[in-house]
Amino acid sequence: MTLQAATVATDTTSYQTTASGSSFYAAMRILPREQREAMFHIYSFCRHVDDIADSDGPRPERLAALQRWRDDIDALYAGNPPPRVVDYAASVKRFSLQREDFLAIVDGMEMDVPQEIRAPDMATLDLYCDRVASAVGRLSVRVFGLPTDDGILLAHHLGRALQLTNILRDIDEDAGLGRLYLPSEELRKVGITSTDPKVVAQDSHLPEVCAPLVDRARGHFAKADEIMARHPRRLVRAPRIMSKYYRAILQLLIARGFAAPRAAVRIGKVARLAIVLRYAFI
């Protein structure tokens, strides 16, 4: 999506169409109407700011476009929402969605804009995961109706599990964009000194770099499962579907391995449907 298209007025319906083939869409469709609408508002917001960060527009223009989203979120919470966020107001009020979580998502997307992320240290990677994934989770758990403390904890663990899985899945795609999210500490441990994403992606030691991230993602999935087990199924159906879908991706990645060349990993429609049926209705 171009920068211009990404900054026009929000059209939640168009983003539902975009999401229709995704695990997100399947998980959200099972929610009651008000929750479903709130989740699609959150999704459309994330897509807008992500499209800006990933566009090929000039960096100053992308930074300015992200700042306009910050300004619009501030205006929304001040009671004067601009047209593209006016539809968010009801969901914000109904579910007590927090301004700082919306802004954290913008901050996370912005981390890729001044320059492409390349081999961040572990603390920076964790901050990135918190902003682009766990902040989305903190908004989402309020919509799902989870108690605050466990909701925030679930967002912490499941957000990081999903984002680490994305990073492991998208090594080659990210390298094509000039990005490298693998942490510098793990690269140094195996003797990789380059931060050129394409060079790192072809290094024979890459599986050794990925192994600790696989373990970290597994740990976060396990913690998320412990939290979800404490709550009624109706409150955790949607996050459980997302968790099972991404854990299936992680298992496929492990089975495939991380040595180059790497085939793309995807969950087929039948498998996605099976996950939805099992964890939404059975």
URJO-V146072 format. One line per field, one symbol per residue. phi: phi as a letter, one per 40 degrees, with the letter a starting at -180 (. if undefined). burial: # if it has 16 or more other C-alpha atoms within 10 Angstrom, else .. Layout:
BEGIN
phi->???
burial->???
END
This chain:
BEGIN
phi->.cdcccbcdcbccccccccdcbcdcccccccddcccccccccccdccccccccccbcddccccccccccdcccdcdccgbccdcbcccdccdccbfccdccdccccdccccccdaccbfcccccccccccccbcccccccccccgcddcccccccdccdccccccdcccbdccccccgbaccccccccdbgcbcbcdccccbcccddcccdccccccdccdcccccccccbddccbdccccccccccccdccccccgbcccbccbaccccccccccccccbc
burial->..#..##..#.#..##..#...#########...#####################...#..##.###.##.###.#....#..######.##..#.#...#############...####....####################.#...################.######.##..#######.##....#..#.##.##...###.###.##.##########.##......################.##...###............#..##..##..
END
